[in-house]
Amino acid sequence: MNFESLDLNAITGFEWDEGNSEKNKRKHNINKWQIEEVFFNEPFLIYEDKKHSNNEFRWYALGKMDNEIKLMVVFTVRNNLIRVISARKMNKKERAYYENV
């Protein structure tokens, strides 16, 4: 799979690594259900994460939770499931880009 072949319509759900889920909760105070909201709200922007895609294709997404808090989410896709690697609130530069697209 590469960036051009990423088909979000083929995604059937989420697969969670409990270690990553706990890290996102502890470090950034973000629950996995809040991260999932980002994938269903507009605008939703996806870019290939070439810098960290050595062993598998990774993407990062800019989006917002239902409460309008903007997140940057790094993820991969395995067996048509989104596997979140990390998530955090957008930084100032990401927010400015997201709000002007």
FENMOPE-V490993 format. One line per field, one symbol per residue. ss: DSSP state (H for helix, E for strand, C for the rest). phi: phi as a letter, one per 30 degrees, with the letter a starting at -180 (. if undefined). psi: psi as a letter, one per 40 degrees, with the letter a starting at -180 (. if undefined). A space follows every 10 residues. Layout:
# FENMOPE-V490993
ss->???
phi->???
psi->???
This chain:
# FENMOPE-V490993
ss->CCHHHCCHHH CCEEECCHHH HHHHHHHHCC CHHHHHHHCC CCCCEEEECH HHCCCCCCEE EEEECCCCCE EEEEEEEECC EEEEEEEEEC CHHHHHHHHC C
phi->.bedcdcddd dclbbcdedd dddddddbhb dddddeeedc ccdbcbbdcd dccdcadbbb bcabdedidc bcbcabbbhi bdcdcaaadd dedddddedc d
psi->haddehgdde heaihhhddd dddddddefh idddddddee iiihhhihgd defddihiii ihaiideehh ihhhiihhff hhhhdiiiii idddddddee .
